[in-house]
Amino acid sequence: MELDLLISGGQVVAAGGVQTADIGIKDGKIVAVGKDLGLAARETVDATGKIVTPGGIDSHVHLDQPAPSAKMCDDFDTGSASAAAGGTTTVVSFAWQEPGDSLAEVVQGYHEKARASRVDYAFHLTITDPTETVIEEELPKLVAAGNRSIKIFMTYKGVGLDDGQILRVLDAARRYGALVCVHAEHHALIEYLTEKLLKAGLKAPKYFPLSKPMVAEREAVSRIIALAEALDVPIEIFHVSGAESAAEIERAQKRGLKVWAETCPHYLTLTTDNLDLPGFEGAKFIFGPPARTAADQEALWKAIDDGVISVISSDHSPSKYDDPDGKKVAGEDAPFSAIPNGVPGLAARLPVLFSEGVSQGRISLEKFVDLVSTTPAKLFGLYPQKGVIDTGSDADLVIWDPNAEVTLTNALMHHASDYTPYEGMTVTGYPVATYLRGQLLFKDGELVATGGEGQYLAREAYPLIEPAGRFPTAFNPVEGKLQ
């Protein structure tokens, strides 16, 4: 057998651990992993002195998404370029339903939008308007077609669902076999605090975290866990920002509930101090839930180490800063409540986590791969096609220079935004090549992929997100019968 590609001599983070090995690739698949494979190849890449990991899977990405105010500036063309630049080879993007929209038509539109993608992709079904038609007619067909995850919001006007609507979505997810992912914050409390802050004249970006305190997140996390427990529905809590919400999740996990959690690099590296900048500059760091404290960061690292948080995503929500369609949509004198939420982070996710985690000794290489690739693949029904270096898996690979010291700049992000919140941060360890199914996407700072290389990943039903099979009482409310 002649290989299409042989990557030789690297420190490979494979299914069996870290080993110096060669990787043989043919027809987009890994066909051999081991020392001195003795196979001829049409192309050989010497990875001596480098680290080779599976391609990153970013399970929390907003691309080509309509927004009530600012424009999301990355589509699947620019967003996937940013992904490839940062070592991510698969994204799970939101198929975003606006109130009144047919969810089926929304998903069809996203399939068209995603044709430009340079990386593989799947969709979260974002439900903002759970009508009878959406829940009982459209949703079962969409889940059966491979869209095995649903996103709901507990806050944001016109987007967030009330508890009754949430229960309807949870009920449907259990019946159809989908994982429910949740943005958990207490909407009424946030609106109340925002109104009080603005009346007090506290309008600058630095006051934004006061409108979304940890208590608003902690309460919503506790509430969604309770609702999911009542219906025996597996859930993932998105963007856990600090100690108190992580503690709620840990308690649920210790009770045996199927509750997973993710956090993001911006919660591990940024604090409320980043918003306290002159003029409008703090707007660059407005995202929700907001940045917390250094103590919260340490709590998050502990939760990662303990396995309470098992996924690191980017929550890539890109808008431009110096643009009337971006952060300045309401002008530079706008109160924090009128500044769009979100930061770009697709390309920065892996380098920042590698540097802060692996290079600084907080996590091992194996843990790094679990957080950014293997566990996301398992949780979202993509494993073992994705998320692992093993025979039969897709040849999605990243070659790292673990000693490279790189100062992050917006130009390195290859996205459409005009800023990165990590501008000026020096990281140790950086991707030098990214491969999708054995095809080179990115090398030595240059984008090689031309667009359209990505494929849609339909997801079959998988055991990990099956209900646990227990309810708090003898009554099964989803099926309407006693157990």
PyMOL commands that set and color helices and strands:
alter all, ss='L'
color gray80, all
select helices_A, chain A and resi 76-85+103-116+132-144+163-176+187-199+205-211+214-231+243-254+265-269+272-275+281-285+294-306+336-338+349-359+365-379+410-413+463-465
alter helices_A, ss='H'
color red, helices_A
select strands_A, chain A and resi 5-14+17-26+29-34+44-46+51-54+56-61+88-96+120-126+149-153+179-183+235-237+259-263+311-312+397-407+426-436+439-443+446-447+475-476+481-482
alter strands_A, ss='S'
color yellow, strands_A
deselect
rebuild
show_as cartoon
